[in-house]
Amino acid sequence: MGGDAQKKRIAIIGVSTFLLVAMVVAVTISVSLNKGANEAKEESNDSHVASSMKAVKTLCAPTNYKEECEESLSSANSGNTTDPRELIQIVFNVTIKKIGEGLEKTHMMDEVEKDPRTKEALDTCKQLMNLSIAEFTRSLDKFKRFDLSNFNALLTSLRVWLSGAVTYQETCLDAFENTTTDASQKMQGFLQSAMRMSSNGLAIITELSNTLSEMNTGKPAGRRLLINKAEDLPVLGHETDDFDLPDWVDDRVGVRRLLRMTGRKRMAHVVVAKDGTGNFTTINEALLHVPSKNLKPFFIYVKEGVYDEFVEVSRNMTHVVMIGDGGKKSRITGSKNFVDGVGTFRTASAAVLGDFFVAIGMGFENSAGAAKHQAVALRVQADRSIFYRCQMDGYQDTLYAHTMRQFYRDCVISGTIDFVFGDAVAVLQNCTFMVRKPLENQQCIVTAQGRKELNQPSGLIIHGGSIVSDPSYYPVRFDNKAYLARPWKNFSRTIFMDSYIDDLITPDGYMPWQTSNGSTGTNTCFYSEFNNYGPGSDITKRVKWEGVKTLSPQGISNFLPSMFFHGDDWIRVTRVPYNPGQPSLPTTTPSISLSPSISPSISPSTTPSISLSPATTPSIPLSPATAPSIPLSPATTPSIPLSPATAPSIPLSPATTPSIPLSPATTPSLSPFPSTSISPSTSN
């Protein structure tokens, strides 16, 4: 029956794909492009050209720049094809060419430019345009070779990658802010055509994806891989030989090895230790040993220490797993900042571009301070990347969730202004957002999401987290007001659900983005709060912008992690604790206790083997009245979630152990990384 069912499923998808192509070709006009063989023979060349033009107009119908789309396609379509698949490939090729033309002009400008800040902006643009070309190139390659049985997943990835390409070009222009030359205006002119064609390519793929979704209404996102109950997941180390690994897995043997490591002595490929007890003393040295375009998990164990180096996991370093001794112990730090002449994009202490990156128990910091303004601790551009029990510390612009799909679990992020920003498809689950004390004349904003276009699938989902005051900020929290978000770009999108919001958040909730022409984004942004709790969660006094939405349970379901990602196999296969999302009931502040079956001894230096149930872990915040300095002593622990940054190293006694009640039926299975005891070995 299984084989017959699979054949039937593939057949249905094949038919759906055929219908999908036909529907896209006839989105706005009623015209048949697939004529019978006899009629085709009689058709004159002029008639064929007319049919081709209709096909071009139809394909360009959902785009924002129709004229540019039609002109580019018509001039490049020398064969007068009417096949939508070929026309889409032409769109991609034309866009790659136009970005390349802009890149050549950037090289010419860079050769004659003398102003240091402008010259850095041009260098940043060259890097970003190359990344944009790379996203269109891999989109083109995948589209040429798509599998009918996985067409929906392909369209999801194409939307993410093309959205990234659009964002990279926008970030290029952002790099010229506060420069004093005319390079910004020139660059806008150089990139105008490329940016419009990039937008058009994204719009066409979005139309395809939306059409397929309408045809498949009623089917769960993520295909059969979506699992709603923790007990439905296979027990780690006991998977059967027919365990259904995701389609993206190129090396099944390597991933099976990763899944079965729990309970055995792990061997890191390389060990980094400041004291010389590992293979290397710097993280960058270890990264040089990652095989190019790696297909297997490559483990780097980073022992306790402060690593003052700019760390970049480059685009060709894929499947890197970086394990530290805790967010406060294994830390990457830097101090680059805007005031000292570095553009925001290049201030990052660490940058991650390699797909399928996983970090566990790592800390990322920018120590520049509030007076230095923009200073990024971590910039992430890696598709399907995961950060578990990590800590990101800074002030303005701490975490730059720049592009692609990203998942953060049980992390602590601290900062002052826009300290979680970018244009990724990102879910931050059970994370603590710690607002720090800003400069005297500053206000604080937790998020500044940067979605430029309506067709981009990007957004920030704050799920089951806590938004609280740092002890130093608590006394001034009503003087230096704090807001949930402000719209960095016009279609900024952020959702807060099932989270604790303390009294630091002003009743208005949101702040407009101010420009020389006034405030922007208030009518076009998409902000919503659902089922949050705490003194700052009252939505009755929120700003009355058109962009601030009230969603029903059905409406919020589109932003549950599994639905928002349109497939979460890449998270579940790692066994990192994860809640795909369930419809929520109204929440009250939960009581605190420990499950008798769980050992209360938790040390920040090791990744615990027991994780909190995602359905019941709203991360209880720090009590303002007893806000202690970190690390916490057992006597002052009861009001802060256990995280690598704040979990006390002294075993907690039952009387002082703060925890959310754990249900054995809903407790996720063990993490693949239950400890950090790794024996050194040389690179294989």
C-alpha positions as CSV (number, residue, x, y, z in Angstrom):
1,M,0.0,0.0,0.0
2,G,2.9,2.4,0.9
3,G,4.4,2.1,-2.6
4,D,1.0,2.6,-4.3
5,A,0.2,5.6,-2.1
6,Q,3.6,7.2,-3.0
7,K,3.0,6.7,-6.7
8,K,-0.4,8.2,-6.4
9,R,1.0,11.2,-4.5
10,I,3.6,11.8,-7.2
11,A,1.0,11.5,-9.9
12,I,-1.2,14.0,-8.2
13,I,1.6,16.4,-7.7
14,G,2.6,16.0,-11.4
15,V,-0.9,16.8,-12.5
16,S,-1.0,19.7,-10.1
17,T,2.2,21.1,-11.5
18,F,0.9,20.8,-15.1
19,L,-2.2,22.7,-14.0
20,L,-0.2,25.2,-12.1
21,V,1.9,26.1,-15.2
22,A,-1.3,26.5,-17.2
23,M,-2.9,28.6,-14.5
24,V,0.1,30.9,-14.3
25,V,0.2,31.4,-18.0
26,A,-3.5,32.4,-17.8
27,V,-3.3,34.5,-14.6
28,T,-4.9,37.7,-16.0
29,I,-6.0,36.9,-19.6
30,S,-7.8,34.0,-21.1
31,V,-5.5,32.6,-23.8
32,S,-4.5,29.1,-24.7
33,L,-0.8,28.7,-25.4
34,N,-0.9,24.9,-25.9
35,K,-2.5,24.4,-29.2
36,G,-3.1,21.2,-31.0
37,A,-0.4,19.9,-33.3
38,N,-2.4,20.4,-36.4
39,E,-3.3,24.0,-35.5
40,A,0.4,24.7,-34.6
41,K,1.5,23.7,-38.1
42,E,-0.9,26.2,-39.6
43,E,0.1,29.0,-37.3
44,S,2.1,31.7,-39.0
45,N,5.3,33.1,-37.6
46,D,3.5,36.4,-36.8
47,S,0.9,34.5,-34.9
48,H,3.5,32.6,-32.9
49,V,5.2,35.9,-32.0
50,A,1.9,37.3,-30.9
51,S,1.4,34.2,-28.7
52,S,4.8,34.7,-27.3
53,M,4.1,38.3,-26.4
54,K,0.9,37.2,-24.7
55,A,2.9,34.7,-22.7
56,V,5.3,37.4,-21.7
57,K,2.6,39.8,-20.6
58,T,0.9,37.0,-18.6
59,L,4.0,36.1,-16.8
60,C,4.8,39.7,-16.0
61,A,1.3,40.5,-14.8
62,P,1.9,40.0,-11.0
63,T,5.1,42.1,-11.1
64,N,5.6,45.6,-9.7
65,Y,7.6,46.7,-12.8
66,K,5.6,45.3,-15.7
67,E,7.2,47.5,-18.4
68,E,10.7,46.5,-17.4
69,C,9.7,42.9,-17.2
70,E,8.1,42.8,-20.6
71,E,10.8,44.7,-22.3
72,S,13.6,42.6,-20.9
73,L,11.8,39.3,-21.7
74,S,10.9,40.4,-25.2
75,S,14.4,41.4,-26.1
76,A,16.0,38.3,-24.6
77,N,13.3,35.8,-25.9
78,S,14.9,35.4,-29.4
79,G,13.2,32.0,-29.8
80,N,9.7,33.5,-29.0
81,T,9.1,30.7,-26.6
82,T,5.7,30.4,-24.9
83,D,6.9,27.9,-22.3
84,P,6.6,29.6,-18.8
85,R,9.5,27.5,-17.4
86,E,11.8,28.8,-20.1
87,L,10.5,32.4,-19.6
88,I,11.2,32.2,-15.9
89,Q,14.8,31.1,-16.6
90,I,15.2,34.0,-19.0
91,V,14.0,36.4,-16.2
92,F,16.7,34.9,-13.9
93,N,19.4,35.2,-16.5
94,V,18.5,38.8,-17.4
95,T,18.6,39.7,-13.7
96,I,22.0,38.1,-13.2
97,K,23.3,40.0,-16.2
98,K,22.0,43.3,-14.9
99,I,23.4,42.8,-11.4
100,G,26.7,42.0,-13.0
101,E,26.6,45.2,-15.0
102,G,26.0,47.1,-11.8
103,L,29.0,45.3,-10.2
104,E,31.3,46.3,-13.0
105,K,30.4,50.0,-12.5
106,T,31.0,49.6,-8.8
107,H,34.5,48.4,-9.5
108,M,35.1,51.5,-11.7
109,M,33.8,53.8,-8.9
110,D,35.9,52.1,-6.3
111,E,39.1,52.7,-8.3
112,V,38.7,56.5,-8.2
113,E,37.0,57.0,-4.9
114,K,39.1,58.6,-2.1
115,D,36.6,59.1,0.8
116,P,37.3,56.3,3.3
117,R,33.6,55.7,4.3
118,T,32.4,55.8,0.7
119,K,35.2,53.5,-0.3
120,E,34.1,51.0,2.4
121,A,30.5,51.3,1.2
122,L,31.6,50.4,-2.3
123,D,33.5,47.4,-1.1
124,T,30.5,46.3,0.9
125,C,28.3,46.7,-2.2
126,K,30.7,44.5,-4.3
127,Q,30.4,41.8,-1.7
128,L,26.6,42.0,-1.5
129,M,26.1,42.1,-5.3
130,N,28.2,38.9,-5.6
131,L,25.9,37.3,-3.0
132,S,22.9,38.5,-4.9
133,I,24.2,36.9,-8.1
134,A,24.9,33.7,-6.2
135,E,21.3,33.5,-4.9
136,F,19.9,34.0,-8.4
137,T,22.4,31.5,-9.8
138,R,21.4,28.7,-7.4
139,S,17.7,29.5,-7.9
140,L,18.2,29.1,-11.7
141,D,20.1,25.9,-11.2
142,K,17.5,24.4,-8.9
143,F,14.6,25.6,-11.1
144,K,16.2,23.9,-14.1
145,R,16.4,20.6,-12.3
146,F,13.3,20.6,-10.1
147,D,11.6,17.4,-9.0
148,L,7.8,17.3,-9.5
149,S,7.4,15.5,-6.2
150,N,9.1,18.4,-4.4
151,F,7.9,21.4,-6.3
152,N,6.3,23.1,-3.3
153,A,9.5,22.9,-1.3
154,L,11.4,24.2,-4.3
155,L,9.2,27.3,-4.6
156,T,9.5,27.9,-0.8
157,S,13.3,27.9,-1.2
158,L,13.3,30.0,-4.3
159,R,11.2,32.7,-2.5
160,V,13.7,32.7,0.4
161,W,16.8,32.9,-1.9
162,L,15.3,35.6,-4.2
163,S,14.2,37.6,-1.2
164,G,17.8,37.4,0.1
165,A,19.0,38.7,-3.3
166,V,16.6,41.7,-3.0
167,T,17.7,42.4,0.5
168,Y,21.4,42.3,-0.4
169,Q,20.9,45.0,-3.0
170,E,19.0,47.1,-0.6
171,T,21.7,46.6,2.0
172,C,24.2,47.8,-0.6
173,L,22.3,51.1,-0.8
174,D,22.0,51.3,3.0
175,A,25.8,51.2,3.2
176,F,26.0,54.8,1.8
177,E,23.9,56.4,4.5
178,N,25.9,59.2,6.1
179,T,28.4,59.3,3.3
180,T,29.2,62.8,2.0
181,T,29.8,62.1,-1.7
182,D,27.4,61.6,-4.6
183,A,28.2,57.8,-4.7
184,S,24.9,56.9,-3.2
185,Q,22.9,58.5,-6.0
186,K,25.2,57.0,-8.6
187,M,24.8,53.5,-7.1
188,Q,21.0,53.9,-7.0
189,G,21.1,54.6,-10.8
190,F,23.4,51.7,-11.4
191,L,21.2,49.2,-9.6
192,Q,17.8,50.5,-10.5
193,S,17.2,48.0,-13.4
194,A,18.8,45.1,-11.5
195,M,16.6,45.8,-8.4
196,R,13.5,46.0,-10.4
197,M,14.2,42.8,-12.2
198,S,15.0,41.1,-8.9
199,S,11.7,42.3,-7.6
200,N,10.0,40.9,-10.7
201,G,11.6,37.5,-10.4
202,L,10.5,37.3,-6.8
203,A,6.9,38.3,-7.7
204,I,6.7,35.7,-10.4
205,I,7.8,32.9,-8.1
206,T,5.5,34.2,-5.4
207,E,2.6,33.9,-7.8
208,L,3.5,30.4,-8.6
209,S,3.8,29.5,-5.0
210,N,0.5,31.2,-4.1
211,T,-1.3,29.4,-6.9
212,L,0.0,26.0,-5.8
213,S,-1.0,26.8,-2.2
214,E,-4.6,27.5,-3.3
215,M,-4.7,24.3,-5.2
216,N,-3.5,22.4,-2.1
217,T,-5.7,24.2,0.4
218,G,-6.3,22.0,3.4
219,K,-2.9,20.2,3.2
220,P,-0.6,20.8,6.2
221,A,2.6,22.8,5.6
222,G,5.8,20.9,5.4
223,R,4.1,17.8,3.8
224,R,4.0,14.7,6.0
225,L,7.1,15.9,7.9
226,L,5.1,18.2,10.1
227,I,4.8,16.7,13.5
228,N,2.7,18.2,16.3
229,K,3.4,16.0,19.2
230,A,6.7,15.4,20.9
231,E,5.8,11.8,21.5
232,D,5.4,11.3,17.7
233,L,9.2,12.0,17.3
234,P,11.5,9.0,17.1
235,V,13.7,8.5,20.1
236,L,17.2,9.7,19.4
237,G,19.5,6.8,18.8
238,H,16.6,4.4,18.0
239,E,15.7,5.5,14.5
240,T,14.9,2.7,12.1
241,D,16.6,2.1,8.8
242,D,13.7,3.6,7.0
243,F,13.7,6.8,9.0
244,D,12.6,9.5,6.5
245,L,15.3,12.0,6.3
246,P,14.4,15.3,4.7
247,D,14.8,15.9,1.0
248,W,17.6,18.5,1.5
249,V,19.9,15.9,3.1
250,D,22.7,15.2,0.6
251,D,24.6,12.8,2.8
252,R,22.2,10.5,4.6
253,V,25.0,8.5,6.3
254,G,26.5,11.7,7.8
255,V,23.2,12.9,9.2
256,R,22.3,9.4,10.5
257,R,25.7,9.5,12.3
258,L,24.7,12.9,13.8
259,L,21.4,11.7,15.0
260,R,22.9,8.7,16.7
261,M,25.6,10.5,18.6
262,T,23.6,11.0,21.8
263,G,24.8,8.8,24.6
264,R,28.2,8.1,23.0
265,K,31.5,9.8,23.4
266,R,31.6,12.5,20.7
267,M,34.7,13.3,18.7
268,A,35.0,16.8,17.5
269,H,36.8,17.2,14.1
270,V,38.7,20.1,15.7
271,V,39.0,21.6,19.1
272,V,39.7,25.3,19.8
273,A,41.2,26.3,23.1
274,K,42.8,29.6,24.2
275,D,45.1,27.7,26.6
276,G,46.6,25.6,23.9
277,T,45.0,22.3,24.9
278,G,43.2,21.9,21.6
279,N,44.1,21.7,18.0
280,F,44.0,25.5,17.5
281,T,44.0,28.6,19.6
282,T,41.7,30.6,17.3
283,I,38.3,29.8,15.7
284,N,39.3,31.0,12.3
285,E,42.2,28.5,12.2
286,A,39.6,25.7,12.9
287,L,37.3,26.9,10.1
288,L,40.1,26.5,7.6
289,H,39.7,22.8,8.0
290,V,36.0,22.7,7.0
291,P,35.9,21.0,3.6
292,S,34.6,23.2,0.8
293,K,30.8,22.7,0.2
294,N,30.8,20.2,3.1
295,L,27.9,17.7,3.1
296,K,28.5,16.2,6.6
297,P,28.2,17.8,10.0
298,F,31.6,19.2,10.8
299,F,32.0,19.6,14.6
300,I,34.1,22.4,16.1
301,Y,34.3,22.4,19.9
302,V,35.2,25.8,21.3
303,K,36.5,25.5,24.8
304,E,35.9,28.2,27.4
305,G,37.6,31.5,26.6
306,V,37.2,34.9,25.1
307,Y,38.0,34.9,21.4
308,D,38.8,38.4,20.2
309,E,38.7,37.8,16.4
310,F,36.4,38.5,13.5
311,V,34.9,35.1,12.8
312,E,33.4,34.4,9.4
313,V,31.8,31.1,8.5
314,S,31.9,31.7,4.7
315,R,29.3,30.6,2.2
316,N,31.2,27.5,1.2
317,M,31.5,26.3,4.8
318,T,28.2,24.3,5.1
319,H,27.0,22.0,7.8
320,V,29.3,23.5,10.5
321,V,28.3,22.6,14.1
322,M,30.0,24.9,16.6
323,I,29.7,23.8,20.3
324,G,30.8,26.0,23.2
325,D,30.9,25.7,26.9
326,G,28.0,28.2,27.3
327,G,27.1,31.6,26.2
328,K,29.0,33.3,29.0
329,K,32.0,31.1,28.7
330,S,32.9,30.5,25.0
331,R,32.6,34.0,23.6
332,I,33.5,35.6,20.3
333,T,34.0,39.3,20.8
334,G,34.8,42.5,18.9
335,S,34.4,46.2,19.1
336,K,34.0,47.5,15.5
337,N,31.4,50.3,15.4
338,F,29.9,53.0,13.3
339,V,31.3,56.0,15.2
340,D,34.8,54.8,14.5
341,G,34.2,54.8,10.8
342,V,32.9,51.2,10.1
343,G,29.6,50.6,8.3
344,T,26.9,48.7,10.2
345,F,27.3,45.6,7.9
346,R,31.0,45.3,8.7
347,T,30.8,45.9,12.4
348,A,29.9,42.3,13.2
349,S,32.1,40.3,15.6
350,A,30.9,37.2,13.8
351,A,29.3,36.5,10.5
352,V,27.7,33.3,9.4
353,L,27.0,32.6,5.7
354,G,27.3,28.8,5.4
355,D,24.0,27.0,5.1
356,F,22.9,24.5,7.8
357,F,25.0,26.1,10.5
358,V,24.3,25.1,14.1
359,A,25.7,26.9,17.2
360,I,25.1,25.5,20.7
361,G,26.3,27.2,23.9
362,M,28.2,30.0,22.1
363,G,28.4,33.7,23.0
364,F,28.7,36.6,20.6
365,E,29.5,40.1,21.7
366,N,30.2,43.6,20.5
367,S,31.8,45.5,23.3
368,A,31.9,48.9,21.7
369,G,29.2,50.3,24.1
370,A,26.2,52.5,23.7
371,A,28.1,55.6,22.8
372,K,29.5,54.0,19.6
373,H,26.0,53.5,18.1
374,Q,25.6,50.7,15.5
375,A,27.8,47.8,16.6
376,V,26.7,44.3,15.5
377,A,27.6,41.2,17.6
378,L,26.4,38.6,15.2
379,R,25.3,38.8,11.5
380,V,23.5,35.7,10.1
381,Q,23.0,35.0,6.3
382,A,23.0,31.2,6.5
383,D,20.0,29.4,5.2
384,R,18.4,27.0,7.6
385,S,20.7,28.0,10.5
386,I,20.1,27.2,14.2
387,F,21.2,28.8,17.4
388,Y,20.5,26.9,20.6
389,R,21.3,28.2,24.1
390,C,23.5,31.0,22.7
391,Q,24.0,34.6,24.0
392,M,24.2,37.7,21.9
393,D,25.3,40.9,23.7
394,G,25.6,44.4,22.5
395,Y,23.8,47.7,22.5
396,Q,22.6,49.1,19.2
397,D,22.0,46.5,16.4
398,T,23.2,43.4,18.4
399,L,21.7,40.6,16.3
400,Y,21.6,41.2,12.5
401,A,19.3,38.4,11.3
402,H,20.1,39.5,7.8
403,T,18.6,37.0,5.3
404,M,17.5,33.3,4.8
405,R,15.7,30.9,7.3
406,Q,16.9,31.1,10.9
407,F,15.8,29.5,14.1
408,Y,16.8,30.6,17.6
409,R,15.9,28.6,20.7
410,D,16.5,29.4,24.4
411,C,18.9,32.3,23.5
412,V,19.5,35.5,25.4
413,I,19.8,38.7,23.3
414,S,20.7,42.0,25.0
415,G,20.8,45.5,23.6
416,T,19.3,49.0,23.4
417,I,18.2,50.2,20.0
418,D,16.9,47.9,17.2
419,F,18.9,45.1,18.8
420,V,17.2,42.4,16.7
421,F,17.0,43.6,13.1
422,G,17.3,42.4,9.5
423,D,15.2,40.7,6.9
424,A,15.5,37.0,7.6
425,V,12.7,34.4,7.8
426,A,13.4,34.1,11.5
427,V,11.7,32.5,14.5
428,L,13.1,33.2,18.0
429,Q,11.5,30.7,20.4
430,N,11.7,30.8,24.2
431,C,14.3,33.5,24.0
432,T,15.0,36.3,26.5
433,F,15.3,39.9,25.2
434,M,17.2,41.9,27.8
435,V,16.9,45.7,27.3
436,R,20.0,47.5,28.5
437,K,20.5,51.0,29.7
438,P,21.0,53.4,26.7
439,L,22.5,56.9,26.6
440,E,20.6,59.6,28.4
441,N,18.8,60.9,25.3
442,Q,18.0,57.5,23.8
443,Q,14.9,55.3,23.7
444,C,15.0,51.6,23.4
445,I,13.5,49.4,20.6
446,V,13.6,45.6,20.7
447,T,13.2,44.9,17.0
448,A,13.5,46.7,13.6
449,Q,12.5,44.2,10.9
450,G,13.6,45.2,7.3
451,R,11.1,43.7,4.9
452,K,11.3,46.0,1.8
453,E,8.7,44.3,-0.5
454,L,5.3,42.8,0.1
455,N,6.3,39.6,-1.8
456,Q,9.2,38.8,0.6
457,P,8.4,35.9,2.9
458,S,10.6,37.4,5.7
459,G,9.6,38.5,9.2
460,L,10.5,38.1,12.8
461,I,8.4,35.7,15.0
462,I,8.9,36.1,18.7
463,H,7.4,32.9,20.1
464,G,7.2,32.1,23.8
465,G,9.9,34.5,24.9
466,S,10.4,37.2,27.5
467,I,11.0,40.9,27.1
468,V,12.5,42.3,30.3
469,S,14.8,44.9,31.8
470,D,18.5,44.5,32.4
471,P,19.2,45.4,36.1
472,S,21.0,48.7,35.1
473,Y,18.1,49.7,32.9
474,Y,15.3,49.0,35.4
475,P,15.6,52.2,37.4
476,V,15.3,54.4,34.2
477,R,12.9,52.3,32.2
478,F,10.1,54.9,32.4
479,D,12.5,57.8,31.5
480,N,14.2,56.0,28.6
481,K,11.1,54.4,27.1
482,A,11.2,51.0,25.4
483,Y,9.2,49.9,22.4
484,L,8.5,46.5,20.8
485,A,9.3,47.5,17.2
486,R,9.7,50.2,14.6
487,P,9.4,49.7,10.8
488,W,12.9,49.9,9.4
489,K,11.6,49.2,5.9
490,N,8.1,49.8,4.6
491,F,6.7,46.3,4.9
492,S,8.4,45.5,8.2
493,R,6.7,42.4,9.8
494,T,7.0,41.2,13.4
495,I,4.7,39.0,15.4
496,F,4.8,38.6,19.2
497,M,3.0,35.5,20.5
498,D,2.8,33.6,23.8
499,S,5.4,35.8,25.3
500,Y,5.9,37.6,28.6
501,I,6.2,41.4,28.2
502,D,7.3,43.3,31.3
503,D,6.3,46.9,32.3
504,L,9.3,48.4,30.5
505,I,7.3,48.4,27.2
506,T,5.4,51.7,26.8
507,P,1.6,51.4,26.2
508,D,2.1,52.7,22.6
509,G,4.1,49.6,21.9
510,Y,5.5,50.8,18.6
511,M,7.6,53.7,17.3
512,P,7.5,55.1,13.8
513,W,10.7,55.2,11.7
514,Q,11.7,58.8,11.2
515,T,13.3,60.1,8.0
516,S,14.0,63.6,6.6
517,N,10.5,63.3,4.9
518,G,8.7,62.3,8.1
519,S,7.7,59.0,9.6
520,T,7.4,55.9,7.3
521,G,6.0,52.4,7.5
522,T,3.1,53.0,9.9
523,N,0.5,52.0,7.3
524,T,2.4,49.3,5.4
525,C,4.1,47.4,8.3
526,F,2.6,44.3,9.7
527,Y,2.8,44.1,13.5
528,S,0.6,41.9,15.7
529,E,0.5,40.6,19.3
530,F,-1.3,37.4,20.3
531,N,-1.8,35.7,23.6
532,N,1.0,37.5,25.4
533,Y,1.0,38.2,29.1
534,G,2.7,40.4,31.7
535,P,2.2,44.1,32.7
536,G,3.4,45.4,29.3
537,S,1.2,43.1,27.2
538,D,-2.0,45.2,27.3
539,I,-2.8,46.0,23.6
540,T,-5.7,48.4,24.3
541,K,-3.5,51.5,24.3
542,R,-1.3,50.5,21.3
543,V,-0.8,53.0,18.5
544,K,-3.7,53.1,16.1
545,W,-1.7,52.5,12.9
546,E,-3.1,50.7,9.9
547,G,-0.2,48.4,10.1
548,V,-0.8,47.2,13.6
549,K,-3.1,44.2,13.2
550,T,-5.4,42.2,15.5
551,L,-5.3,38.6,14.4
552,S,-7.7,35.7,15.1
553,P,-6.5,32.3,16.2
554,Q,-6.9,31.2,12.6
555,G,-5.0,34.3,11.3
556,I,-2.1,33.8,13.8
557,S,-1.8,30.1,12.7
558,N,0.0,31.4,9.5
559,F,2.8,32.6,11.8
560,L,3.3,29.5,13.8
561,P,6.9,28.3,13.2
562,S,6.0,25.2,11.0
563,M,3.7,27.3,8.9
564,F,5.9,30.3,8.7
565,F,8.9,28.2,7.6
566,H,6.7,26.1,5.2
567,G,8.6,23.1,6.3
568,D,10.6,22.5,9.5
569,D,12.5,19.2,8.7
570,W,15.8,21.0,8.9
571,I,15.1,21.9,12.6
572,R,13.6,18.6,13.7
573,V,16.4,16.5,12.2
574,T,18.9,18.1,14.6
575,R,16.8,17.2,17.6
576,V,17.2,20.7,19.0
577,P,14.1,21.4,21.3
578,Y,11.5,22.9,19.1
579,N,7.8,23.7,19.2
580,P,6.2,23.7,15.7
581,G,3.3,25.7,17.2
582,Q,-0.1,24.8,18.5
583,P,-3.3,26.9,18.8
584,S,-3.0,28.7,22.2
585,L,-5.6,29.3,24.9
586,P,-5.6,32.6,26.9
587,T,-2.5,32.5,29.1
588,T,-2.1,33.3,32.8
589,T,1.3,33.6,34.5
590,P,2.2,30.0,35.3
591,S,3.2,28.6,38.7
592,I,6.8,27.5,39.2
593,S,7.9,24.0,40.2
594,L,10.1,21.2,39.2
595,S,9.0,17.9,37.9
596,P,10.1,15.3,40.5
597,S,11.5,13.1,37.7
598,I,14.0,15.8,36.5
599,S,17.3,16.3,38.2
600,P,17.6,19.9,39.5
601,S,21.3,20.2,38.9
602,I,22.0,22.4,35.9
603,S,25.3,24.0,35.1
604,P,25.9,26.7,32.6
605,S,29.0,25.1,31.4
606,T,27.2,22.1,29.9
607,T,24.3,21.8,27.6
608,P,21.6,20.0,29.7
609,S,20.3,16.7,28.4
610,I,16.8,17.5,29.5
611,S,15.1,20.4,27.9
612,L,12.0,22.3,28.9
613,S,8.7,21.5,27.2
614,P,8.2,24.0,24.4
615,A,4.5,24.1,25.1
616,T,5.0,25.3,28.6
617,T,8.2,27.4,28.6
618,P,7.3,31.1,28.4
619,S,10.6,32.1,30.0
620,I,9.7,33.8,33.3
621,P,11.5,37.2,33.4
622,L,13.8,38.7,36.0
623,S,11.9,40.2,38.9
624,P,12.6,43.9,38.9
625,A,12.5,44.2,42.7
626,T,15.3,41.6,43.1
627,A,17.3,42.1,39.9
628,P,20.7,40.7,40.8
629,S,23.9,41.1,38.8
630,I,24.9,38.1,36.7
631,P,25.8,35.3,37.6
632,L,22.8,34.7,39.9
633,S,23.1,33.2,43.3
634,P,20.5,30.5,44.3
635,A,18.9,33.0,46.6
636,T,17.9,35.4,43.9
637,T,17.2,32.9,41.1
638,P,13.4,32.4,41.2
639,S,12.4,34.9,38.5
640,I,14.8,34.3,35.6
641,P,14.8,31.5,33.0
642,L,17.6,29.1,33.0
643,S,19.9,29.9,30.1
644,P,23.6,29.5,29.4
645,A,24.2,33.1,30.5
646,T,22.3,33.0,33.7
647,A,22.0,29.5,35.0
648,P,23.8,29.2,38.3
649,S,26.6,26.8,38.5
650,I,25.7,25.7,42.0
651,P,23.2,22.8,42.0
652,L,19.8,24.2,42.9
653,S,18.0,23.0,46.0
654,P,14.3,22.1,45.6
655,A,13.4,25.1,47.6
656,T,15.0,27.5,45.2
657,T,14.7,25.8,41.9
658,P,12.8,28.0,39.4
659,S,11.3,26.0,36.5
660,I,8.2,25.5,34.5
661,P,6.3,22.3,35.3
662,L,7.4,19.6,32.9
663,S,5.0,17.0,31.5
664,P,6.7,13.8,30.5
665,A,4.4,13.4,27.6
666,T,5.4,16.7,26.1
667,T,9.1,16.9,27.0
668,P,11.1,17.0,23.8
669,S,13.6,14.3,23.3
670,L,17.3,14.8,24.1
671,S,19.4,17.3,22.2
672,P,22.1,15.8,20.1
673,F,24.6,17.7,22.1
674,P,23.9,16.7,25.8
675,S,27.3,17.8,27.1
676,T,30.5,19.5,25.9
677,S,32.9,16.8,26.8
678,I,34.7,16.3,23.5
679,S,38.0,14.5,22.9
680,P,40.4,16.3,20.7
681,S,41.2,14.8,17.3
682,T,42.9,16.0,14.2
683,S,40.8,17.0,11.2
684,N,39.8,14.1,9.0
